[in-house]
Structures are given as C-alpha cells and as structure tokens.
Amino acid sequence: MTESKPIYLIHSDELDKKNLVLVKQHPLIVENGITIRPIKMSNLSGLYVNGNLNHALVWVKHTEFQAVLTAAFDKTITLSLLPYPNELRPVFFDHLGLPNKLDDCLALALQTETMSIDLIRCNGEFISRGIGLLNQTALAELIEAGNTRNIFKKTKFYCQRLIHAFNLQPIAIEIETAKGKSVKTAVIGLYLLDLAKRNPFAKLFGESASLKDGRLSFVFFAPQSILSYIQSTSMTIPPSSAQLPKQLGFVRSVSLRITAKQDIGFWIEHKPVSTRELFLETVPAALKITVGESFRSLNSQSGDKENFNVENLPQGEARLKYFSKTLPFFPHALESDFKDLFLALKENARTTSTYVLLMVLSSMLATLGLFLSSPSVVIGAMVLAPLMAPIISLSMGLLRSEKFLTRESIVSLLSGIGIALAISSAMAALLPFKDATPEIEARLHPSTLDLLVAVFSGIAGAMAQARESIAKSLPGVAIAVALVPPLCVAGIGIGWLESDIFFGAMLLFLTNLIGITMAALISFMVIGFAPFTRARKGILLSSLLLALFSVPLFYSFQTMEHIADIKTQLAGRTYQINGHRLELRNIKVNTLRPLNLNADLLTNTMPDESVFTRLEDDLHTELGRPARFNFALHFVRETVAVDENEQ
C-alpha cells in the first residue's frame, strides 16, 4: 500500500467522536501522512472507489460484517479489520489470524500486503459468523462448559447435559454436494467449520477448513441414542486424526445444499431463520483483506476432490424412523446390522454332535479333576465346556422374543445339563471315593459374590459375541464363570445320594446360568440389538428368577461373613489351662446346627480330659452358641513353649 494514499474508515454509527479522533490522530496514521475519510455504516451505499481510494479500515460491530463484506465484494475494495471497542473478539478475527489490539491491527494494515480470501454465501448472502441448527446452541455451550475445572460449574454442566439429552430431537435433512453426492440422514447439530474456528469440532480437521482453499467444510453431529450423546460429549475432542470419531460426519465441497421436508430452524449469522433449504457456496478469492501470519502460513488445499464421509450418520428409512421424535435411550441396531451375529447365535443354540462330544469330555475331565482336587484339570474342563454358547443365544432369544432361538437354546442347555449330571453321577457311584475334596467343597456354598461373577461374565460374553475384536476373550469368560464343575458336583451328590451336595452345587450352577443370561440380555439391549419395549418380557422373567435366587445367596453370603468373624475371633488365640498353653490353627467352620469347628490344636504337652473340657467350655463362651469341636493335636516344642512362671 502506498503511504500517501487516502483510505476510508468504515465505522459503526454508534462509534463516538473520541474514538474517531483516536484513529485519525494515531501516530502510525500521522507519521505516514495518511488521510482518513470516515464513512458511517448508514452511508455505506455511497462508497466511492477509484485508483487511489480503494482501501478501507473497518471499525464496526461483528453484526455489521455481513454488510461490509457485501459492499467490499460489489465495489472491489480491499479491507483491514480493527477490533471494535468493548466487544468480544469476533470469530472472523480468529480465522484471519488478526491480533487483539488496535495498535497491532493498524500496524498490520499499514505494513502488510493484503491477501485474497474466499467468501461463503448462504442463500445468496455473504456470511461471516457461521451457521447452525436452531436447537444446537445449548449443545455447543454444553460441550464448551464441560472443559471447565470449576467443580460447581462442572456439576452444573453434567446436570444440564443430562436434561438436554432427553429433549434432543434429531432433524431429518438431505445433504447434497456440488458433484451430486447425497445422503438422507437425521442430525442434532451441524457446523460450518470455515467460520467456526472456536468450535471444539474444528480441532479435528485442522487446516482442511479455511477461507483460502476454495471449499466449505461442514461437520454433522448425529448421536443415535442418549447414551451415545452423553458419551460423545463427555470425552475430550481429539486433535486432527485420520479416523473420524463416531457420531460425526464430514463433508467438504465447493457447494452444499441442505434440504428438509418441512421448515426447520437455523441460526444464520446468529439470527433465527426458518426455511426448508439452505444453499451454501464458496466464492474463491472473492475479497482482498489484511490477514495475520498464522493465516498466511496455512497450506492451500484447493482441488476438485470432495470429502464425503457420512458412514457414521444414520441412513435408510428403517433407521431414520427411530429419530422421528426424541433420541432413544439405547442405540438401535437393524437386523441387517447384525445378520452374521444372529446366524452365529442360531448355530450356537443347536444341539450338534460336536456340542454333545464336548459336553461328555468336559464332564469327564471336570469330575476327575474334582476327585483329584486338581485345579488345573478343572480349569481345562471349564475351557472345553460349550455351555456358554447356548446361554448367550438364550439371552438374545429372550431379548428379541425369538421363539425358535429361545427354544433351541433351552433344548441345548437341558441336554448339556443332563449329560453332565449323568456322567458325573455314574462316575461318583463307580469310583471308590466318598470324601469331599477341597475342589468339591468349594462349590457347595454359593453367595452373592458368585452372582456378581456371573453377571460380569455375562457382560463379557455378550461383548465377545458382538465384537469380533474381543472374541478371543471367550475362554477367559468360560474359566471365570465355571459352568460345568458345579454341575458335576451336583452329579456327584446324586451318585453319593447326598442331597446337601446336590442342592448346594445346583444352586451355584443356576446362579451362574441366570446371572449370565440376564447380564448378557441387558448388554445386548445396551449395544442396540433390541429396544426396551421388545426386551421387556425377557428382562422381567430373568429379573424375577434373579430375585428368587438372590434370597438363598444373600443368606449364604451372611453365613460367609459369620464364618470369617469366627475365624478372626479364634485364630492365633492362646489359652492357658492348668499349666498348658494351647493355640488354634487352620480353623475350619461349618455353620450347621450345632456349629462344627475343625482346627489344629498346638501344644507342647499331652493334655488330659479336663483340659479339653475346659477349652471347649471357654470356646462355647466366646462363640455364644453350642458347637462341636474336632481337634487335631500337634506337639510343637519350639513355637509353643510353656513359661515356667505360668505353671
């Protein structure tokens, strides 16, 4: 710019004379001998341009940028923007990389050559402040507020977001690019990234959205459930990456047409507009303007290539009908989305020869491992057992009220249970072992802890079936839940004609069965394989069974707590009786009536009958209830020595 040229100062009508004088008499203006010609916004139509007078300083409110850009484009005048007094920094300044202070902007305007930038038109009018859906302002505020570190504000943000989530109504639109690519979808937010530099989504695309690439860039926000909305607005939006996050679609094109079947509300230049169609187009190199170094250094990405990444957006009539009102709480998967999974579950529900063979082998291994008290053999039987597959299939059958899948799963389960009970009871009757090993006893007293194991295993099993990436975790799930070993213990109870063993082990198996079924059912529903209305019957049935079995499990858990209290109370206690020092070790408690207590009794001398009688009386007093005692006597001179002063 030649220093002696006069320049316009386009200013708001409300700007006071003191500010005008401040610019006219600014040292940079005076030193360069520049003549300032003020022109109010109300007189903008009378702007005259010739060879010497073709540049203007712009000192207006951000709401007046649109009129200034239109006039500059029509009259081919170059611009330099100045920050308006006592006004927040306009987003247009961010895109152009302009400084915040008046002095710096003036220096930039007088010392730097202007640069051509693109302008964007919406329905024939230039825009500088952006576009969005009318109902997405709260969404943008929520996303921004979530980044605060203030605990009170953060709590308020989460409460607002939760309330907002239940009122989100997707807007059905059709998107069409300059090259004819189109998609029908439903969104709750859209952002013109070229004019939304501060928007968190702009971080994803970096320099692909700018006013120097001859393209406009749009991001569409389309969570398909309340849960996915909360999840997506809870995490920090990552920096630019090759993979587009879920819930987002991205379109980059010379022009873009957004249409709807009925009038919908938009924010255009922060003004509410109701229309059925938006047509946006880029006007390349439409305006010469002073820019900052950060904008000047951006790489231009012009070219004919369009970006049309809409795979994450809901598409198809069958899916879009679920967004005719507010967002569903859980995502919904169409049958076409999980056709392969459904076929696999149907196959898993069948009673095939392979299934029968695996049940026979796993039952034999588990029974032998129980008699040998070998954890490794029992674990091998857990991995080999195929019972987990029909249980997961049963969950899906109950979820979707699929009679065939439910029936086949139940038949497969009953046949597997029958095989395990028959083999284990026959082996128990034929083998000469009648003592309950630790591996057998470990499966006789299920509690609510076992139910929790079953629930978590059911969740893992459902996820492993639904997600191929974690399918290799199924053997670990089978080991965690242990379906066949308790069945075989129940069979051993039949072979020995011991009802306590049968009922205790069978309770553990049924606990695992019901816990896995319900957890997998709910997991499948959360993933989106059926809406709650369809899953209601299955959830109700499994909940009733779970509540029924929770009663004995809770009682068993209380028993475990009582046993732990007794062990803590007696372990390591030393008793001085008639000159004998006695100590209890390796205490085992059976809470039958009366209480049975087995323990090692350590002493250094042989006690007589009176000592045992006195010890039992003391223990009765401590326990506060009748009990039977079975002591294994151990003589230990070094560790249990009698103090001579105590005799």
Summary of the structure (lengths in Angstrom):
residues: 647
radius of gyration: 38.8
end to end distance: 113.0
largest distance: 125.3
contacts: 2086
relative contact order: 0.07
helix: 51%
strand: 20%
